[in-house]
Amino acid sequence: MKGRFVAFVGVFCIASLIASGVYAKGKPDKPGGPEIEWISFVGDLKGGQLVVGCCPNAGPWPAYTMTLSDAFGALQGTYLGQLFMNFKGKKPQEYKVQFWTDDIFFEIVGGEIDNDKKNKTLTVRFNQEGQVMHGSVTSPVWVTFDLTRKRP
């Protein structure tokens, strides 16, 4: 009788562990806190700074200082705004860059992606691609720039 009771308790404990694993929500916390990376733009978009916790899909989106070239016409200048970027779509995969302030918003999709996982460096080369939206007016602006994301 005692042996059956011990076996029952053992099976019950194992079943409880399995059930708790099935219903566990979320991912375990990453050690070391938020990720820090160097994000730089060279070309019609210019900028370079260390960013903490960049670009989760649900925000928050980091502050970033971006300089827009004369390709942007009247929007040319340096702005402090928010930055979002991520892979977009399935094969062939594209990359999406969004930047906005209270006055402007733009999104550029496309690029040639080089994701060097060994060196923790992502480079995307955009060549005459883009769409700029500002206010309620949408005007196409074709830009060329390189984006680099590097984790230390």
Phi, psi and omega in degrees: 000317181297322179296320179294320180296316179296319178296318179297315179297319179297313179296319180298317179296316179296317179298321178296318178296317179296315181296320180294327176291323180293322184264003178295139182247148174078177179257154176293150179299142177281137177291148174093003176077198185291154181281140176247136178212158175265124179241123180226150176235137177225127180129224179292339168250134180229140176170161177190119178196160173285137181231137179257125174065045185287134153073038168289147185299333182261010180077178001288156181258134187288152173289142181211141177260120185236136174252126180259134183283181178293349174298338181271003177061235184295342179275358180305138178145185181251133184229145169260118183213202179248151185234138171220140174204150181187167173293150179226132173079177178266200181291136348288134186283144176241174179235144182241132175237127175236141177218137180210154172232191175293335188253334184228159173211136170218154178225132178235127183235136177139223175089159174256117190263132172234102183256095181271089184293329180297317180263008179054045181230129175246127176236132177233125179255116177260128181234105179055054180230156169140170176208126179249132177237134177220127184062222179266003182257137176245124178226130180288137174226122182264122187233156176234127179196163174246135175249133176231130173241121182229129175263137180292000000 
